[in-house]
Amino acid sequence: MTRKKPLQIELGAALRGSGIRIATAESCTGGILSGMITEIAGSSDYFIGGIIAYSNDIKKEAVGVKASTLKNFGAVSKETAIELSEGVRKRFKTDIGVSITGIAGPGGGSPEKPVGTVFIGISKSKKAIVKKFLFKGTRRSIRKASADAALKMLLESLGR
């Protein structure tokens, strides 16, 4: 299926009038996802806000990621993505929390987690899902691909 509208417009159409509210916790994307969502007029109907949790201290203090999770699994992991999405959902009292954590490069990768490794989490009240991605390209393209993938996951979580 080919999408005709930008993902954030589709998301807005899916959420507008639904009463569903979302919040974001972004690391490697540094606010790109939140920026894309708020490009749409009227997004304040469903977008409550977001946290750029770039450092591990902010992941812990502002969002509630456990120190043990960061120590045992790392900032770029499915476990951290789950805790980020659940933490931002609970702190912002929204229906859905979405998180992105990854390695945008050009440095910082390892054989286990190469540059382009990204985990995206979606948390709802009774369910959390995480997907792992391995994007190729420049820092800019990895960050943009991550935000696009998060928008697609949000749409899928809404049955779109």
N, C-alpha and C positions, 0 to 999 in steps of 0.2 A: 504494500500500500504506500503510495506516495503522499506525503504531507503537502498540503497547499499553503497552509498558514504557518507563520513562525510558531514554535512550540509554546512560547509564553502567551501568545494570543489564544491558542487552543486551551492552555491551562486556565486562563482567565475566563474563557467561555464555560469551561467545565465547572469552575468554582463559583462564579458570580451567581448570587441568589441561592446558593446551596446551604449557606450557613457554615460551611467547612472553612476553618482557618488554619493557616500554615505558618511555620517558622523555620529558619535555616540556621545551621551551624556549619560554617565553611572554614577549611584550613587552606589547602593548596590553591583554591580558586580565589581566595582573598576578597570575596564579595561579588564575584561575577554573577553567580546564580541569583542572588538578591537583586542585583542591578537589572538583570534580564527580566525578572518578575515585575519589578517596579517600573519598567519602561511602559507598561500598559496602564493607561488612565483608568482609574477606578480600582486598582489593585489593592487599595487600602480596605476594600470590602472583605478581602480574604487573607492578605499578607500582613502579619502582625509585626514581624521584625526578624532580625538575624544577629548572629554573633560571628565575628571573624575570630576563630579560635586557632590562631597560627602557632602560638607557643604552647608547650605542654602545660605550663602553669595556668594559662587561660582555659585550656581544655579541662583542667581539674577544677579551678576556682569558679569560673563563670558558667560552665556547662555541667560539671559533675562527673567527669570521667574519673574513674578510680586510679589512684597512683599505681596500684598493683596491675591494672590492665595495661597501662603504659609501660611498666617495667617488664611484664611477662610477654606481651604481644607487640608492643611498639605503637607509635602514634599512627602508623599506616598499617591498619589491620581491620578485619571484620569486627572484632570485639570493640575496638575504639569507635568505629563507625556506628555500631549499635548504640553504644553509650552516648555518643554525641547526639544522635537523632532522638533518643528517648529523653536525654537531659534537656535539650532545647524545647521539646514538646511540653515537658512538665513545667519548666521554668516560665515559659511564655503562655502556658495554659491554652494550648492550641489542640486541634484535632489531629494534626499531622506535623511531625518533625522530620526534616530532611537534612542529611549530613554528607559532606564530601571531605575525604582525607586522602592524601596521596603524595606522590613524588613527581613534581612537574619538571625537574631538571634545570639546567643540564647536568648538574652534579647531584650527589645525595643518594644515588641508587646503589644497590648491592646485587650479587648474584641471586639472592632469595627474593629481593624486592627491587627490580630494575626501575630505572627512570620510566615513567608512564604508568606505574602501578597505582591504581586508584580504587578506593572502596567508597561506595555510595550506600547510605542507609536511609530507609524510610520507616518511621515509627508511627503506628496508630495505637489506640488505647489497648488493644489486645494482641497486636501483632507487630513484629519488626522484621524487615527483610533487608538483606545486604547483598549487593552484587560487587564482584571484583572485575575490574577492567584493566587491560594493558594497552594503553594508547601509545601511538608512535607519533613522532614529530617534534616540533619546537616546544619550548616552554609555553608560549602563547597558545599554540594549537592544542596542547594537552589540557591546559586549563579550560579552554573553550569547549573542547570535546567532553570534558567532565561535567560542565554546567549543562550542556545539551543532554547528556545521558541522565542527569538528575531530573531534568524536566520530563524526559520520556518516562522515567520510572514513576514520577508523580502522576502523569497521565494514566499509566498502566494501573497504578494503585486506585485510581478513580474509575476504573473499568473502561477507559478510553483507548 
